[in-house]
Amino acid sequence: MNDTKQKPIGEVTHFFGGIGVAVVKCSASVAVGDKVEFKGATTDFSETISSMQLDHQPVEKAKKGQEIAIKVGKKVREGDTVFSA
C-alpha cells in the first residue's frame, strides 16, 4: 500500500488489554464499518470497526476531537497512529 494515500484519523491514547479496547483521540471523523489501520513501533494491522463507544454509549460515528473506544482484535499501544485504510 502506498503510504502517501493514507490519512491519519487519530491516535491511541489508551489500551484495555483484558477487553481488547483501544481509546482513540480522533483527528478526523470515523464511523462503524470503516476500515482502519493501526501503526506504531511494533503495531501494524488493519481492522474494520465493528463497534465504537463514546462516553460508554454505542455510537455509529465520531467527529474530530472526540475520544472514542474501539473494539480491536490485536494489541495496540499508546501513541500508535490510526489511519483510514
C-alpha positions in Angstrom: 0.0 0.0 0.0 1.2 3.5 -0.8 1.7 5.4 2.5 1.0 8.8 0.8 -2.6 7.8 0.3 -3.2 7.1 4.0 -4.5 9.8 6.1 -4.2 9.7 9.9 -7.6 9.8 11.6 -6.4 9.5 15.2 -4.0 8.4 17.9 -4.3 5.6 20.5 -4.4 7.2 24.0 -5.1 4.0 26.0 -5.5 0.3 25.6 -7.5 -2.1 27.7 -5.9 -5.5 27.1 -8.4 -7.5 29.1 -11.3 -6.4 27.0 -9.4 -5.6 23.8 -10.5 -2.0 23.5 -8.4 0.9 22.2 -9.2 4.5 23.2 -8.6 6.7 20.2 -8.4 10.6 20.1 -9.9 11.4 16.7 -8.3 13.9 14.3 -10.9 13.2 11.6 -14.4 11.7 11.6 -14.7 7.9 11.7 -17.7 5.5 11.6 -18.6 2.0 12.3 -17.9 -0.1 9.2 -14.8 2.0 8.3 -11.6 0.1 7.7 -8.7 1.4 9.8 -5.1 0.6 10.1 -3.1 0.8 13.4 0.6 1.6 13.0 3.3 2.0 15.6 6.7 0.8 16.6 5.5 -2.8 16.9 1.9 -2.4 15.7 0.8 -2.9 12.1 -2.6 -4.3 11.3 -5.9 -3.4 9.7 -9.3 -3.9 11.1 -12.9 -2.9 10.2 -14.6 -1.0 13.1 -17.4 -3.3 14.4 -18.3 -1.3 17.5 -17.5 2.1 18.8 -18.4 3.9 22.0 -18.4 7.5 23.2 -18.8 8.1 26.9 -19.8 4.4 27.4 -22.6 4.7 24.9 -22.6 2.9 21.5 -22.3 5.4 18.6 -22.2 4.9 14.8 -20.0 7.9 14.1 -17.4 10.1 15.8 -16.2 13.5 15.0 -12.8 15.2 15.1 -11.7 15.9 18.6 -13.8 13.2 20.3 -12.2 10.3 22.2 -13.8 7.0 21.3 -13.4 3.4 22.4 -13.0 0.9 19.5 -13.1 -2.9 19.9 -9.8 -4.3 18.5 -8.7 -7.9 17.8 -5.0 -7.3 18.5 -2.9 -5.4 21.0 -2.3 -1.7 20.3 -0.1 0.7 22.3 -0.4 4.3 23.5 0.9 6.6 20.8 0.1 4.3 17.8 -1.4 6.2 14.9 -4.7 5.2 13.4 -5.1 5.6 9.6 -8.0 5.3 7.3 -7.3 2.2 5.3 
